[in-house]
Protein backbone atom coordinates (compact mmCIF):
# COMPACT_ATOMS: atom_id res chain seq x y z
CA UNK A 1 0.00 0.00 0.00
CA UNK A 2 1.42 3.36 -0.96
CA UNK A 3 0.78 6.34 1.27
CA UNK A 4 0.17 9.60 -0.57
CA UNK A 5 -0.07 13.13 0.79
CA UNK A 6 -2.36 15.63 -0.85
CA UNK A 7 -0.56 18.49 -2.56
CA UNK A 8 -3.56 19.88 -4.39
CA UNK A 9 -7.25 19.59 -3.75
CA UNK A 10 -9.77 21.25 -5.99
CA UNK A 11 -11.79 23.08 -3.35
CA UNK A 12 -15.20 21.92 -4.47
CA UNK A 13 -17.91 20.24 -2.43
CA UNK A 14 -21.06 20.07 -4.48
CA UNK A 15 -24.40 18.35 -4.77
CA UNK A 16 -24.24 16.01 -7.75
CA UNK A 17 -27.85 15.19 -8.47
CA UNK A 18 -27.62 16.08 -12.17
CA UNK A 19 -24.60 18.20 -13.07
CA UNK A 20 -21.79 20.04 -11.37
CA UNK A 21 -18.76 21.78 -12.86
CA UNK A 22 -15.91 23.74 -11.34
CA UNK A 23 -12.70 25.08 -12.83
CA UNK A 24 -9.35 26.28 -11.54
CA UNK A 25 -7.03 26.70 -14.51
CA UNK A 26 -4.38 29.24 -13.64
CA UNK A 27 -4.44 30.29 -9.98
CA UNK A 28 -2.61 27.50 -8.16
CA UNK A 29 1.02 28.68 -8.40
CA UNK A 30 2.55 25.76 -6.49
CA UNK A 31 1.40 23.28 -9.11
CA UNK A 32 0.26 25.44 -12.05
CA UNK A 33 0.90 23.65 -15.30
CA UNK A 34 2.20 20.55 -13.53
CA UNK A 35 0.82 17.06 -13.85
CA UNK A 36 -0.95 17.24 -10.48
CA UNK A 37 -2.73 20.49 -11.35
CA UNK A 38 -6.50 19.89 -11.41
CA UNK A 39 -8.17 22.29 -13.83
CA UNK A 40 -11.76 21.04 -13.88
CA UNK A 41 -14.08 18.67 -12.08
CA UNK A 42 -17.36 17.49 -13.59
CA UNK A 43 -19.98 15.17 -12.14
CA UNK A 44 -23.18 14.48 -14.05
CA UNK A 45 -25.81 11.92 -14.86
CA UNK A 46 -24.81 9.68 -17.77
CA UNK A 47 -26.68 9.06 -20.99
CA UNK A 48 -27.73 5.94 -19.15
CA UNK A 49 -29.63 7.71 -16.38
CA UNK A 50 -28.81 4.88 -13.98
CA UNK A 51 -25.17 5.98 -14.04
CA UNK A 52 -23.09 8.89 -12.80
CA UNK A 53 -20.02 10.19 -14.61
CA UNK A 54 -17.02 11.73 -12.84
CA UNK A 55 -14.38 13.67 -14.79
CA UNK A 56 -11.11 15.13 -13.54
CA UNK A 57 -9.07 17.25 -15.96
CA UNK A 58 -5.42 18.02 -15.27
CA UNK A 59 -2.59 20.04 -16.83
CA UNK A 60 -4.63 22.85 -18.35
CA UNK A 61 -3.62 25.14 -21.20
CA UNK A 62 -1.74 22.43 -23.11
CA UNK A 63 -1.06 23.59 -26.66
CA UNK A 64 -1.60 21.07 -29.46
CA UNK A 65 2.17 21.11 -30.04
CA UNK A 66 2.83 20.10 -26.43
CA UNK A 67 -0.06 17.70 -25.90
CA UNK A 68 1.65 14.70 -27.49
CA UNK A 69 4.41 14.83 -24.88
CA UNK A 70 2.06 15.29 -21.91
CA UNK A 71 1.83 12.33 -19.53
CA UNK A 72 0.17 11.32 -16.30
CA UNK A 73 2.54 11.17 -13.33
CA UNK A 74 2.91 7.73 -11.76
CA UNK A 75 3.51 9.42 -8.39
CA UNK A 76 0.17 11.27 -8.52
CA UNK A 77 -3.09 9.67 -7.38
CA UNK A 78 -6.36 11.26 -8.48
CA UNK A 79 -9.14 10.57 -6.01
CA UNK A 80 -12.85 11.17 -6.55
CA UNK A 81 -14.46 11.59 -3.13
CA UNK A 82 -18.13 10.81 -2.52
CA UNK A 83 -20.00 11.78 0.65
CA UNK A 84 -23.31 9.92 0.87
CA UNK A 85 -24.53 11.04 4.33
CA UNK A 86 -24.05 14.81 4.15
CA UNK A 87 -21.29 15.11 6.75
CA UNK A 88 -18.69 16.37 4.25
CA UNK A 89 -16.42 13.38 4.89
CA UNK A 90 -15.80 10.90 2.09
CA UNK A 91 -17.71 7.64 2.52
CA UNK A 92 -16.52 6.24 -0.82
CA UNK A 93 -13.59 6.95 -3.11
CA UNK A 94 -12.75 6.11 -6.69
CA UNK A 95 -8.99 6.24 -7.16
CA UNK A 96 -7.07 6.50 -10.42
CA UNK A 97 -3.32 6.05 -10.81
CA UNK A 98 -1.20 5.39 -13.92
CA UNK A 99 1.29 2.58 -14.38
CA UNK A 100 3.18 1.66 -17.57
CA UNK A 101 0.76 3.17 -20.06
CA UNK A 102 -2.43 2.16 -18.26
CA UNK A 103 -4.71 4.00 -15.83
CA UNK A 104 -5.81 1.80 -12.94
CA UNK A 105 -9.04 2.49 -11.08
CA UNK A 106 -9.96 1.28 -7.60
CA UNK A 107 -13.45 1.67 -6.15
CA UNK A 108 -15.99 2.91 -5.43
CA UNK A 109 -14.86 1.63 -2.06
CA UNK A 110 -14.82 2.88 1.53
CA UNK A 111 -11.38 4.43 2.11
CA UNK A 112 -9.08 3.01 4.74
CA UNK A 113 -8.44 6.58 5.88
CA UNK A 114 -10.06 9.94 5.19
CA UNK A 115 -8.70 13.45 4.87
CA UNK A 116 -5.34 14.60 3.53
CA UNK A 117 -3.65 11.20 3.26
CA UNK A 118 -4.72 8.21 1.19
CA UNK A 119 -3.68 4.63 0.68
CA UNK A 120 -4.34 3.01 -2.67
CA UNK A 121 -7.26 0.65 -2.19
CA UNK A 122 -5.77 -2.29 -4.10
CA UNK A 123 -8.09 -4.65 -2.21
CA UNK A 124 -11.19 -3.06 -3.79
CA UNK A 125 -13.47 -5.61 -5.41
CA UNK A 126 -14.54 -3.12 -8.10
CA UNK A 127 -12.64 -0.93 -10.51
CA UNK A 128 -10.71 -1.68 -13.68
CA UNK A 129 -8.02 -0.33 -15.99
CA UNK A 130 -7.72 1.21 -19.43
CA UNK A 131 -4.89 1.86 -21.87
CA UNK A 132 -4.08 5.57 -21.79
CA UNK A 133 -5.13 7.11 -25.11
CA UNK A 134 -2.40 8.79 -27.15
CA UNK A 135 -2.98 12.25 -28.57
CA UNK A 136 -4.68 12.02 -31.94
CA UNK A 137 -5.80 8.42 -31.52
CA UNK A 138 -9.35 7.16 -31.14
CA UNK A 139 -10.41 6.98 -27.51
CA UNK A 140 -9.63 3.79 -25.61
CA UNK A 141 -12.59 2.94 -23.39
CA UNK A 142 -12.79 -0.15 -21.20
CA UNK A 143 -15.60 -1.55 -19.08
CA UNK A 144 -15.78 -3.76 -16.02
CA UNK A 145 -18.62 -4.62 -13.67
CA UNK A 146 -20.91 -1.99 -15.15
CA UNK A 147 -18.25 0.74 -14.94
CA UNK A 148 -16.52 2.48 -17.87
CA UNK A 149 -13.08 4.12 -17.92
CA UNK A 150 -11.07 6.56 -20.03
CA UNK A 151 -7.76 8.39 -19.57
CA UNK A 152 -5.92 10.62 -22.02
CA UNK A 153 -5.80 14.03 -23.71
CA UNK A 154 -9.00 15.87 -24.62
CA UNK A 155 -9.91 19.30 -25.90
CA UNK A 156 -10.51 21.59 -22.93
CA UNK A 157 -14.33 21.76 -22.63
CA UNK A 158 -14.47 24.64 -20.15
CA UNK A 159 -15.76 27.94 -21.59
CA UNK A 160 -14.42 31.14 -20.04
CA UNK A 161 -14.10 34.64 -21.44
CA UNK A 162 -11.11 35.64 -19.35
CA UNK A 163 -10.60 39.02 -21.01
CA UNK A 164 -14.18 40.07 -20.30
CA UNK A 165 -13.87 38.70 -16.76
CA UNK A 166 -10.83 40.95 -16.26
CA UNK A 167 -12.82 43.91 -17.56
CA UNK A 168 -15.59 43.20 -15.06
CA UNK A 169 -13.11 42.89 -12.18
CA UNK A 170 -11.48 46.17 -13.24
CA UNK A 171 -14.86 47.90 -13.22
CA UNK A 172 -14.85 48.54 -16.96
CA UNK A 173 -17.80 46.24 -17.68
CA UNK A 174 -20.78 44.97 -15.76
CA UNK A 175 -21.54 41.70 -17.49
CA UNK A 176 -20.29 39.05 -19.86
CA UNK A 177 -20.92 39.23 -23.57
CA UNK A 178 -23.15 36.73 -25.31
CA UNK A 179 -21.67 34.44 -26.43
CA UNK A 180 -18.28 35.91 -25.56
CA UNK A 181 -14.83 34.62 -26.49
CA UNK A 182 -13.60 31.18 -25.43
CA UNK A 183 -10.21 31.85 -23.79
CA UNK A 184 -9.37 28.14 -23.66
CA UNK A 185 -10.28 27.36 -27.29
CA UNK A 186 -7.57 25.28 -28.93
CA UNK A 187 -6.00 24.15 -25.66
CA UNK A 188 -6.09 20.66 -24.22
CA UNK A 189 -6.18 18.87 -20.88
CA UNK A 190 -5.30 15.41 -19.61
CA UNK A 191 -8.61 13.83 -18.67
CA UNK A 192 -9.64 10.96 -16.37
CA UNK A 193 -13.22 9.74 -16.75
CA UNK A 194 -15.11 7.05 -14.86
CA UNK A 195 -18.78 6.15 -15.27
CA UNK A 196 -20.32 4.21 -12.41
CA UNK A 197 -23.79 2.79 -11.73
CA UNK A 198 -25.68 4.76 -9.10
CA UNK A 199 -26.38 1.46 -7.36
CA UNK A 200 -22.67 1.23 -6.46
CA UNK A 201 -22.87 4.56 -4.65
CA UNK A 202 -26.17 4.32 -2.78
CA UNK A 203 -26.86 6.75 0.02
CA UNK A 204 -29.83 9.07 0.32
CA UNK A 205 -29.96 9.95 -3.38
CA UNK A 206 -28.06 13.20 -2.81
CA UNK A 207 -24.28 13.20 -2.63
CA UNK A 208 -21.46 15.65 -2.08
CA UNK A 209 -18.48 15.05 -4.32
CA UNK A 210 -15.05 16.56 -4.84
CA UNK A 211 -11.76 15.56 -6.42
CA UNK A 212 -8.17 15.72 -5.19
CA UNK A 213 -4.77 14.98 -6.60
CA UNK A 214 -2.33 13.48 -4.12
CA UNK A 215 1.40 13.15 -4.64
CA UNK A 216 3.47 10.27 -3.29
C-alpha positions in Angstrom: 0.0 0.0 0.0 1.4 3.4 -1.0 0.8 6.3 1.3 0.2 9.6 -0.6 -0.1 13.1 0.8 -2.4 15.6 -0.8 -0.6 18.5 -2.6 -3.6 19.9 -4.4 -7.2 19.6 -3.8 -9.8 21.3 -6.0 -11.8 23.1 -3.4 -15.2 21.9 -4.5 -17.9 20.2 -2.4 -21.1 20.1 -4.5 -24.4 18.3 -4.8 -24.2 16.0 -7.7 -27.9 15.2 -8.5 -27.6 16.1 -12.2 -24.6 18.2 -13.1 -21.8 20.0 -11.4 -18.8 21.8 -12.9 -15.9 23.7 -11.3 -12.7 25.1 -12.8 -9.3 26.3 -11.5 -7.0 26.7 -14.5 -4.4 29.2 -13.6 -4.4 30.3 -10.0 -2.6 27.5 -8.2 1.0 28.7 -8.4 2.5 25.8 -6.5 1.4 23.3 -9.1 0.3 25.4 -12.0 0.9 23.6 -15.3 2.2 20.6 -13.5 0.8 17.1 -13.9 -1.0 17.2 -10.5 -2.7 20.5 -11.4 -6.5 19.9 -11.4 -8.2 22.3 -13.8 -11.8 21.0 -13.9 -14.1 18.7 -12.1 -17.4 17.5 -13.6 -20.0 15.2 -12.1 -23.2 14.5 -14.1 -25.8 11.9 -14.9 -24.8 9.7 -17.8 -26.7 9.1 -21.0 -27.7 5.9 -19.1 -29.6 7.7 -16.4 -28.8 4.9 -14.0 -25.2 6.0 -14.0 -23.1 8.9 -12.8 -20.0 10.2 -14.6 -17.0 11.7 -12.8 -14.4 13.7 -14.8 -11.1 15.1 -13.5 -9.1 17.3 -16.0 -5.4 18.0 -15.3 -2.6 20.0 -16.8 -4.6 22.8 -18.3 -3.6 25.1 -21.2 -1.7 22.4 -23.1 -1.1 23.6 -26.7 -1.6 21.1 -29.5 2.2 21.1 -30.0 2.8 20.1 -26.4 -0.1 17.7 -25.9 1.6 14.7 -27.5 4.4 14.8 -24.9 2.1 15.3 -21.9 1.8 12.3 -19.5 0.2 11.3 -16.3 2.5 11.2 -13.3 2.9 7.7 -11.8 3.5 9.4 -8.4 0.2 11.3 -8.5 -3.1 9.7 -7.4 -6.4 11.3 -8.5 -9.1 10.6 -6.0 -12.9 11.2 -6.6 -14.5 11.6 -3.1 -18.1 10.8 -2.5 -20.0 11.8 0.7 -23.3 9.9 0.9 -24.5 11.0 4.3 -24.1 14.8 4.2 -21.3 15.1 6.8 -18.7 16.4 4.2 -16.4 13.4 4.9 -15.8 10.9 2.1 -17.7 7.6 2.5 -16.5 6.2 -0.8 -13.6 7.0 -3.1 -12.7 6.1 -6.7 -9.0 6.2 -7.2 -7.1 6.5 -10.4 -3.3 6.0 -10.8 -1.2 5.4 -13.9 1.3 2.6 -14.4 3.2 1.7 -17.6 0.8 3.2 -20.1 -2.4 2.2 -18.3 -4.7 4.0 -15.8 -5.8 1.8 -12.9 -9.0 2.5 -11.1 -10.0 1.3 -7.6 -13.5 1.7 -6.1 -16.0 2.9 -5.4 -14.9 1.6 -2.1 -14.8 2.9 1.5 -11.4 4.4 2.1 -9.1 3.0 4.7 -8.4 6.6 5.9 -10.1 9.9 5.2 -8.7 13.4 4.9 -5.3 14.6 3.5 -3.6 11.2 3.3 -4.7 8.2 1.2 -3.7 4.6 0.7 -4.3 3.0 -2.7 -7.3 0.6 -2.2 -5.8 -2.3 -4.1 -8.1 -4.7 -2.2 -11.2 -3.1 -3.8 -13.5 -5.6 -5.4 -14.5 -3.1 -8.1 -12.6 -0.9 -10.5 -10.7 -1.7 -13.7 -8.0 -0.3 -16.0 -7.7 1.2 -19.4 -4.9 1.9 -21.9 -4.1 5.6 -21.8 -5.1 7.1 -25.1 -2.4 8.8 -27.1 -3.0 12.2 -28.6 -4.7 12.0 -31.9 -5.8 8.4 -31.5 -9.3 7.2 -31.1 -10.4 7.0 -27.5 -9.6 3.8 -25.6 -12.6 2.9 -23.4 -12.8 -0.1 -21.2 -15.6 -1.5 -19.1 -15.8 -3.8 -16.0 -18.6 -4.6 -13.7 -20.9 -2.0 -15.2 -18.3 0.7 -14.9 -16.5 2.5 -17.9 -13.1 4.1 -17.9 -11.1 6.6 -20.0 -7.8 8.4 -19.6 -5.9 10.6 -22.0 -5.8 14.0 -23.7 -9.0 15.9 -24.6 -9.9 19.3 -25.9 -10.5 21.6 -22.9 -14.3 21.8 -22.6 -14.5 24.6 -20.2 -15.8 27.9 -21.6 -14.4 31.1 -20.0 -14.1 34.6 -21.4 -11.1 35.6 -19.3 -10.6 39.0 -21.0 -14.2 40.1 -20.3 -13.9 38.7 -16.8 -10.8 41.0 -16.3 -12.8 43.9 -17.6 -15.6 43.2 -15.1 -13.1 42.9 -12.2 -11.5 46.2 -13.2 -14.9 47.9 -13.2 -14.8 48.5 -17.0 -17.8 46.2 -17.7 -20.8 45.0 -15.8 -21.5 41.7 -17.5 -20.3 39.1 -19.9 -20.9 39.2 -23.6 -23.1 36.7 -25.3 -21.7 34.4 -26.4 -18.3 35.9 -25.6 -14.8 34.6 -26.5 -13.6 31.2 -25.4 -10.2 31.8 -23.8 -9.4 28.1 -23.7 -10.3 27.4 -27.3 -7.6 25.3 -28.9 -6.0 24.1 -25.7 -6.1 20.7 -24.2 -6.2 18.9 -20.9 -5.3 15.4 -19.6 -8.6 13.8 -18.7 -9.6 11.0 -16.4 -13.2 9.7 -16.7 -15.1 7.0 -14.9 -18.8 6.1 -15.3 -20.3 4.2 -12.4 -23.8 2.8 -11.7 -25.7 4.8 -9.1 -26.4 1.5 -7.4 -22.7 1.2 -6.5 -22.9 4.6 -4.6 -26.2 4.3 -2.8 -26.9 6.8 0.0 -29.8 9.1 0.3 -30.0 10.0 -3.4 -28.1 13.2 -2.8 -24.3 13.2 -2.6 -21.5 15.7 -2.1 -18.5 15.0 -4.3 -15.0 16.6 -4.8 -11.8 15.6 -6.4 -8.2 15.7 -5.2 -4.8 15.0 -6.6 -2.3 13.5 -4.1 1.4 13.1 -4.6 3.5 10.3 -3.3 
